[in-house]
Structures are given as C-alpha cells and as structure tokens.
C-alpha cells in the first residue's frame, strides 16, 4: 500500500509518538509510508524521536499532488485537508474528541471540530470511550487499537537521572506542555508545591527556564532519555482535563513508579484507584494534595501502588502487538471497495467551514477581545526569536502562579 498519515506537527507530543510507531511498523511490513506535516519543521524539530530518521516526512503541500491508496487524518485540522488528496481510501485516526480542547465560549470552533467526526471515511481510535462516543453520537463503527509501549525502553531496570530518595521522602514528577489549558501543567505544579513533596521535578516539551519551587527541569529531552527521569521519581502527577488515552502514567508504571491523576477521559483504560495509582475528581486539588501527603507518610501504601503499577505494565501490549493490529485494520480498509468519496468529503468540509466563518464573525463582533488575543499570539511569531522565547517563558511562569 501507499499510505500517508496527515499530522499537524512533528514536534514533541504523545500523539505524534503514536503515529510514528504505527507508521514505522507499516513501513517495516513493506508498505510505502509518508508522513505529511502541516506545521514547518526542520532537523532540530525531529531530534526528539528516533523513528523520524527512518520515516519519510514532508510538508503537506508536497504530499497533496501524489496518489495514495490510503490517507489517514490524525487530528481535526488534518481531517479538513482530506479532500485535497487523491486516494482510493480515506480514514481518520481519532486520538481524542478534540472539540473538548477548546474553551466553552468557542462554540463555532467546537462545531467545526465536531463536523469532522461526521465525514464518510473509515475510523480507528485508541480508547474505548472514543470508540463508544463515535458510535453513539455519529453512528461510526471505529476500530479500537490501544496504544502500545516500548518495553525495551520503558523499564524499571536501567539508568536513573538521580538516585531514588530514601524511604519516607517523596520525589514527584509533573509532565506536560505549557500554553495548553487542558493539560493544566502550571496549575499542577502549584498543587504539588502545596502538598510539600520533598522534591518536585518537571518534564516538558515546552522551552522552559527556571521555575520557582521546581527542583529540576527536563525540557525538550529526547524520548530515549525519558525513562531515566521516570525511574528516579516515585509519583507522576498528571492533572489533565482532557485526554484520549494518555501515555505518561503508563510509561511511569513500566519504570517502577505510580501516578496521581484526575478521573479524565481514558484514564480507566489502565488506571485503577487504589490498585496501581490514585485518582481524584477533575479540579479537586485538595484531594490531590491529600493523596500526595498520604503517599509521603505511608511508605507501604506507596509501595503497594508501585507493585500494582508494575503488574499492569507487565500485562500491557508492546508496540509490535499494537501496531500489528493497526496494520491489520489498514490492510482491511485497503481490501474494501473505495471508501470515502473525495467529492462528498469536500462538500462536508466546505459546508462546515462556511458555517464556522459565519458564526465566528458574529462571536468576534460580540466579543472584540477575541481579536486582541489573536493579535498578541500572532505577534510572537513575528518578533525576533530571542524576544519571543523570553515572552513565552514569562507566560509559562505565570501559569504556575495563577
């Protein structure tokens, strides 16, 4: 098959990691695989992931003129590009219900995102809740392929970024990007500080300088170095408000630690409160603080959760198993008569876009501050890089002290 994955960005993200794993497996099976990227990228952008050296990544405009057997959108903006491609089959890899990424007052944008789930294409997803959501809301029979994990990399045995703290002391790791409200990274740091953990570390894909109260910061590190950070920590605190099937707690489980998370969508794919991790209701920071203080004071309970996490890790599939299921889905789609009409996809996307423009113009007229925020965000892309970098870092710091 000639397969093309459409991605928004090739930069550091869990979603990109999943796509690269499936793409590399298809390529290893002998298929011709391309990854078409919307955002500009260069060699430095790709340094974080080893598979980018073996995959064919190209700007999306270079991919459009080519012909493919199967084109797979991987987030909502790429779904709006599907009709530009000449392909026998069209598909959508849904990693989350992405309309939830946007604030409640952005109704026109939420409607535009949701329109992509009505497209007449084949669907595949990574989480049970997404599969059920697509079926119940849109009548789509999505194939479920849970994410795998690199067990050769994520293991409890190996190098550590620092020796583990002695019994009775707690080292907490916060993971996530800044500038993405639903990842809640800045507020998570604030919450952990209030719990008085002995050490607080941060692992982030954002370019971050020093942060008050954070003992060590690991910014934009290659994926190969992530396990040694996990192994050195006792607990990962991940307080996202929206997820598909988030990977960092599962990676932490494999590296010998446990996690404290919100009861976010997808957590129940592998997290069980009191068995392998601790779960709080979304937004209940007081409960998170109570849980962390309890883990610090009760070494036996902490160890029991770690042992439960290792048992969960032992039973979880690796990428070979997961990506083989993804390949079987892709081959099954390709074996069918042509799926997804290019004209029908174009008509639906055009109608959804026109609806968005009309309603967004009304929203802007009613709330002029929307324009101001857009101008401020756009300004960062036009001013000198060093200045923009400093302004972004100041914004990231502000997130930690709201």
Secondary structure, 3 states (H helix, E strand, C coil): CEEEEEECCCCCCHHHHHHHHHHHHHHHCCCEEEEEECCCCCHHHHCCCHHHHCCEEEEHHHHHCCEEEEEEECCHHHHCCHHHCEEEEEEEEECCCHHHHCCCCCHHHHHHHHHHHHCCCEEEECCHHHHHHHHHHHCCCCEECCCCCCCCCCCCCCCCCCCCCCCCCCEEEEECCCCCHHHCHHHHHHHHHHCCCCEEEEEECCCCCCCCCCCEEEECCCHHHHHHHHHCCCEEEECCCCCCCCCHHHHHHHCCCEEEEECCCCHHHCCCECCCEEEECCCCHHHHHHHHHHHHHCHHHHHHHHHHHHHHHHHCCCHHHHHHHHHHHHHHHHHCCCECCHHHHHHHHHHHHHHHHHHHHHHHHHCCHHHHHHHHHHHHCCCCHHHHHHHHHHHHHHHCCC
